[in-house]
């Protein structure tokens, strides 16, 4: 009898230990399921749990402009480290009941407890916009904006609200300000609905290979030169301009598919324009893809197009990028025989040290230096200095947005080689 009692007691202790270990494992697994493994921050699942127990707190989307782009340049861990730096900067501004949650992409979610979330959030955004951030001693060009609202945190309503806050914070980021969802609700609903429709149209155009190509002339004083290829999309009886669809293409990772379709459409039409030269812009994400240069070169070979007829236009960010993949793709295209043009030069990343080491063939001076060149002596000095540096490197210079004869005369006087703008010619459908 005693042995049975002892055995029963041992079994009870054993079962209690198993239950305790199981309970500890469940708590650990639940904790891991609610934590982002890279940043160590609670994730969306944790946010939903938190709002169920603490409803009616202010939910804020903090937007970090340029983070996605910089992460493609410097790698995933740059974005992770950047968010950690941001959290450290915010820590003194957060109350005991405030929470920070990790979401994918260029945002953090803040849940603020207490009154006046708008004024608190404005202060946080101002602090972040004045703070310097870096990655491996390389300064990062970040801008911050935010949007906030209130929700009970229940089910699909939360995720719909997070989507609306994400869109609204993106609009706020470009102006470094804070927007309230309840004041912009109608605009957000209309715009997000329109964005969804436009995205569906963009995907259909890419699927149907139905891009519209336009060409705008770029000419020297003798009227010789080439044409820049510009893209449009048709929606019913209207034409959609690039400033509306390009951001969606970039946001939804359609850049390479779009650029390859532009090139293939152009190459298939080149037999109608024998001997003519064209320039084509590539989106930043395309050059960040491994072997994108190889795929582009394969298109040249498939359509028997001479690389000397095509100039590849890239932005300053791409030209001066430290990312190995972008640099290797540009070097491969240039070695193949394509000229490389730097578009919108002088607007962001360029300086004389970088220009000195730049491996390209053409510089396109941004229109912000051309618009007031007749009245602003600093613009003339900037253009003259760029021309002289380019000449020393045996590079050609194109001035964009030339709209009057006096502008044209002044630019040629300063040494610009080629001109582009409505004075030279407006974009026309390719083939007309």
C-alpha positions in Angstrom: 0.0 0.0 0.0 2.8 2.4 0.9 4.6 1.6 -2.3 1.5 2.4 -4.3 1.1 5.8 -2.5 4.8 6.6 -3.2 4.4 5.7 -6.8 1.2 7.8 -7.1 3.0 10.8 -5.4 6.0 10.5 -7.8 3.6 10.4 -10.8 1.9 13.5 -9.5 5.2 15.3 -9.2 6.2 14.1 -12.6 3.0 15.2 -14.2 3.2 18.6 -12.4 6.7 19.0 -13.8 5.6 18.2 -17.3 2.7 20.6 -17.1 5.0 23.4 -15.7 7.5 22.8 -18.5 4.7 22.8 -21.1 3.4 26.0 -19.7 6.8 27.6 -19.8 7.3 26.5 -23.4 3.9 27.9 -24.4 4.8 31.2 -22.8 8.2 31.2 -24.5 6.6 30.3 -27.9 3.9 32.9 -27.5 6.6 35.5 -26.6 8.7 34.5 -29.7 5.6 34.6 -31.9 5.0 38.2 -30.8 8.5 39.4 -31.3 10.4 40.4 -34.4 13.7 38.3 -34.4 15.9 41.0 -35.9 14.9 44.2 -34.1 13.7 42.5 -30.9 10.5 44.6 -31.0 7.0 43.3 -30.5 5.3 42.7 -33.9 1.8 43.1 -35.3 0.5 40.1 -33.4 1.7 41.7 -30.2 0.0 45.0 -31.3 -3.3 43.2 -31.8 -3.1 41.6 -28.3 -2.1 44.9 -26.7 -5.0 46.8 -28.2 -7.5 44.2 -27.1 -6.5 44.8 -23.5 -5.8 48.6 -23.9 -8.3 49.9 -26.5 -8.7 53.5 -27.5 -5.0 54.4 -27.3 -3.6 56.5 -30.1 -2.1 54.4 -32.9 0.7 56.2 -34.8 2.5 55.2 -38.0 6.0 56.7 -38.0 7.3 56.9 -41.6 11.0 56.8 -42.4 11.4 58.2 -45.9 14.2 56.7 -48.0 14.7 53.6 -45.7 13.6 51.1 -48.3 15.8 52.6 -50.9 18.8 52.8 -48.6 18.2 49.2 -47.4 18.6 48.1 -51.0 21.9 49.9 -51.3 23.4 48.9 -47.9 21.6 45.7 -47.1 18.9 44.5 -44.7 20.9 45.0 -41.6 21.2 48.7 -42.3 17.4 49.1 -42.0 17.4 47.0 -38.8 20.2 49.1 -37.2 18.5 52.3 -38.4 15.3 51.4 -36.6 17.2 50.6 -33.5 18.9 54.0 -33.6 15.4 55.6 -34.0 14.0 53.8 -31.0 17.0 54.9 -28.9 16.4 58.5 -30.0 12.7 58.1 -29.1 13.2 56.5 -25.7 13.4 59.7 -23.6 10.2 60.9 -25.3 8.1 57.8 -24.5 6.0 57.3 -21.4 5.8 54.2 -19.3 2.7 53.0 -21.0 3.7 53.9 -24.5 4.7 51.0 -26.9 6.7 50.7 -30.1 5.9 47.9 -32.6 7.9 46.6 -35.6 6.2 46.4 -39.0 7.9 45.5 -42.3 9.2 48.3 -44.5 9.8 51.9 -43.7 7.6 52.3 -40.7 7.3 51.8 -37.0 4.0 51.7 -35.1 3.8 53.7 -31.9 0.9 53.3 -29.4 0.7 56.4 -27.2 -1.2 56.5 -24.0 -2.6 59.7 -22.5 -3.8 63.0 -23.9 -2.6 65.2 -26.8 -1.0 62.5 -29.0 -0.8 64.9 -31.9 1.4 67.4 -30.1 3.6 64.6 -28.7 4.0 63.0 -32.1 4.8 66.4 -33.7 7.6 66.8 -31.1 9.0 63.3 -31.8 9.0 63.9 -35.6 10.8 67.2 -35.1 13.4 65.6 -32.9 14.0 62.8 -35.4 14.2 65.2 -38.4 17.0 67.2 -36.6 19.0 64.1 -35.6 21.8 62.6 -37.6 21.7 58.9 -38.4 24.5 56.9 -40.0 25.5 53.4 -41.0 29.2 52.4 -40.7 30.1 56.1 -40.5 28.2 56.8 -43.7 25.5 59.6 -43.2 22.0 58.5 -44.0 19.6 61.0 -45.6 16.4 60.2 -43.7 13.2 62.2 -43.3 10.3 61.5 -41.0 6.6 62.1 -41.0 3.7 60.5 -39.1 0.0 59.9 -39.0 -2.2 58.8 -36.1 -5.8 57.7 -35.3 -7.8 55.7 -32.7 -9.2 52.2 -33.1 -10.6 49.5 -30.8 -8.0 47.1 -32.2 -10.5 44.4 -33.2 -10.0 42.2 -36.2 -9.9 43.5 -39.7 -10.7 47.0 -38.6 -7.2 47.4 -37.1 -5.4 46.2 -40.3 -7.6 48.4 -42.5 -6.7 51.4 -40.3 -3.0 50.5 -40.4 -3.1 50.5 -44.2 -4.7 53.9 -44.2 -2.2 55.3 -41.6 0.6 53.8 -43.8 -0.6 55.8 -46.8 -1.2 58.9 -44.8 2.2 58.8 -43.1 3.8 58.5 -46.5 2.2 61.7 -47.6 3.3 63.3 -44.4 6.9 62.1 -44.7 7.6 64.3 -47.8 6.7 67.4 -45.8 8.1 66.3 -42.4 4.8 66.7 -40.6 2.0 64.8 -38.7 -1.5 64.1 -40.1 -4.5 63.0 -38.2 -6.6 60.2 -39.8 -10.0 61.5 -38.6 -9.3 64.8 -40.3 -8.2 63.2 -43.6 -10.6 60.1 -43.6 -12.4 60.9 -46.8 -9.2 61.8 -48.7 -7.5 58.6 -47.5 -10.4 56.3 -48.5 -10.7 58.0 -51.9 -7.0 57.9 -52.6 -6.3 54.4 -51.4 -9.3 53.1 -53.4 -7.9 55.0 -56.5 -4.4 53.6 -55.8 -5.8 50.0 -55.8 -7.6 50.6 -59.1 -4.4 52.1 -60.6 -2.3 49.2 -59.4 -4.6 46.8 -61.0 -4.4 48.8 -64.3 -0.6 48.9 -64.1 -0.4 45.1 -63.6 -2.8 44.6 -66.5 -0.8 46.9 -68.8 2.4 45.0 -67.9 0.6 41.6 -68.5 -0.7 42.8 -71.9 2.6 44.4 -72.8 0.7 47.5 -73.7 3.0 50.4 -72.7 2.8 53.6 -74.7 6.3 54.9 -75.7 6.9 58.6 -76.3 10.1 60.2 -77.6 11.4 63.7 -76.8 14.4 65.1 -78.8 17.7 66.0 -77.3 19.7 68.1 -79.8 23.0 70.0 -80.2 23.1 73.5 -81.9 23.2 71.8 -85.3 20.0 69.9 -84.7 21.8 66.5 -84.3 21.2 64.2 -81.3 18.9 61.5 -80.1 15.5 61.0 -78.4 14.7 60.2 -74.8 12.1 57.4 -74.3 9.2 58.4 -72.0 6.4 56.1 -71.0 2.6 56.5 -70.7 -0.3 54.2 -69.9 -3.8 54.3 -71.3 -6.8 54.0 -69.0 -10.0 54.2 -71.0 -9.9 57.5 -73.0 -7.3 59.1 -70.7 -3.5 58.8 -70.6 -1.8 58.1 -67.2 1.4 60.0 -66.7 4.6 58.5 -65.1 4.3 60.5 -61.9 1.2 58.5 -61.1 2.2 55.0 -62.0 6.0 54.9 -61.4 5.7 55.2 -57.6 3.3 52.1 -57.6 5.8 50.2 -59.9 8.6 50.9 -57.4 6.5 50.2 -54.3 5.2 46.8 -55.5 8.6 45.6 -56.8 7.6 45.8 -60.5 10.7 47.9 -61.5 12.7 45.3 -63.4 9.6 43.9 -65.2 8.7 47.4 -66.2 12.1 48.4 -67.4 12.6 45.2 -69.4 9.2 45.7 -71.1 10.2 49.3 -72.0 13.5 48.1 -73.6 11.8 45.2 -75.4 9.0 47.4 -76.8 11.6 49.9 -78.0 13.9 47.3 -79.5 11.0 45.6 -81.4 10.2 49.0 -83.0 13.7 50.0 -83.9 13.5 48.5 -87.3 11.1 51.4 -88.1 13.8 53.9 -87.0 17.1 52.5 -88.4 20.1 54.4 -87.3 18.3 56.6 -84.7 19.6 56.8 -81.2 17.6 56.7 -78.0 18.1 57.0 -74.3 16.2 54.9 -71.8 15.9 55.4 -68.0 16.3 52.5 -65.6 14.6 52.5 -62.2 17.0 52.1 -59.2 15.6 48.7 -58.2 16.4 47.3 -61.6 20.1 47.8 -61.2 20.0 46.4 -57.7 19.0 43.0 -59.2 21.8 40.6 -59.8 22.6 40.1 -63.5 20.0 42.6 -64.7 22.8 43.9 -67.0 23.1 40.3 -68.4 19.3 40.2 -69.1 19.5 43.6 -70.8 22.5 42.6 -72.9 20.6 39.5 -73.9 17.7 41.7 -75.2 20.2 43.7 -77.3 21.5 40.4 -78.8 18.0 38.9 -79.4 16.8 42.0 -81.4 20.2 42.6 -83.0 20.4 46.2 -81.6 23.8 47.9 -81.5 24.6 49.2 -78.0 26.0 52.4 -79.6 22.4 53.4 -80.4 21.2 53.2 -76.8 22.1 55.5 -73.8 21.2 54.2 -70.4 20.0 57.0 -68.0 20.3 56.5 -64.3 19.8 58.8 -61.3 22.5 60.3 -59.2 21.7 57.8 -56.4 22.5 54.9 -58.8 25.6 56.5 -60.3 27.1 57.2 -56.9 25.9 54.1 -55.1 28.3 52.1 -53.0 26.2 49.0 -53.7 28.3 46.4 -55.5 25.4 45.1 -57.6 24.4 48.5 -59.0 28.0 49.4 -59.8 28.7 46.0 -61.4 25.6 46.2 -63.6 26.5 49.8 -64.8 30.0 48.7 -65.5 28.8 45.7 -67.5 26.4 47.8 -69.6 29.1 50.4 -70.3 31.7 47.7 -71.2 29.1 46.3 -73.6 29.0 49.6 -75.4 26.1 51.6 -74.0 26.7 55.2 -73.0 25.7 56.0 -69.4 23.9 59.3 -68.6 23.4 60.7 -65.2 19.9 62.2 -65.0 18.9 65.2 -62.8 22.5 66.0 -62.0 23.1 68.3 -59.1 19.9 67.7 -57.1 21.0 65.5 -54.3 24.0 63.2 -54.2 26.5 64.9 -56.5 29.6 66.7 -55.3 32.9 67.5 -57.0 34.7 64.6 -55.3 32.2 62.1 -56.6 32.1 63.7 -60.0 35.9 63.4 -60.2 35.6 59.6 -59.9 32.4 59.2 -61.9 32.4 56.6 -64.7 29.8 57.9 -67.1 29.6 59.5 -70.5 26.8 62.2 -70.2 25.6 64.5 -67.5 22.1 65.9 -67.6 21.8 69.1 -65.6 18.5 69.3 -63.7 16.0 71.9 -64.7 16.2 73.6 -61.3 19.5 75.1 -62.6 18.0 76.0 -66.0 14.7 77.6 -65.0 16.2 80.8 -63.6 19.5 80.8 -65.4 18.8 84.2 -66.9 18.2 85.9 -63.6 20.1 83.9 -61.0 23.9 84.2 -61.3 24.5 81.3 -59.0 22.7 79.0 -61.4 25.0 80.1 -64.2 28.0 79.5 -62.0 26.8 76.0 -61.2 26.2 75.2 -64.8 29.6 76.6 -65.9 31.4 74.6 -63.2 29.6 71.3 -64.1 30.4 71.9 -67.8 34.1 72.5 -67.1 34.4 69.4 -64.9 32.6 67.3 -67.5 34.8 68.6 -70.3 37.9 67.7 -68.4 36.5 64.1 -68.1 35.5 64.1 -71.8 31.8 63.9 -70.9 28.9 65.5 -72.8 26.5 67.8 -71.0 22.7 68.0 -71.6 20.6 70.8 -70.1 17.0 69.8 -69.3 13.8 72.0 -69.3 14.9 74.4 -71.9 11.8 76.5 -72.8 13.0 79.8 -74.4 15.5 81.0 -76.9 17.3 83.2 -74.3 17.8 80.2 -72.1 19.1 78.2 -75.1 21.6 81.0 -76.0 22.8 81.3 -72.4 23.3 77.6 -72.0 25.2 77.3 -75.2 27.4 80.2 -74.2 28.2 78.4 -70.9 29.3 75.3 -72.9 26.4 73.0 -72.8 26.5 70.4 -75.6 22.9 69.3 -75.9 19.5 70.8 -75.0 16.2 69.2 -74.0 12.9 70.8 -73.3 9.7 72.1 -74.9 11.7 74.6 -77.0 13.5 71.7 -78.7 10.5 69.5 -78.9 7.6 68.0 -76.9 7.3 64.3 -76.3 5.5 62.6 -79.2 4.3 59.0 -79.5 7.1 56.8 -80.9 6.4 56.1 -84.5 4.7 59.4 -85.4 
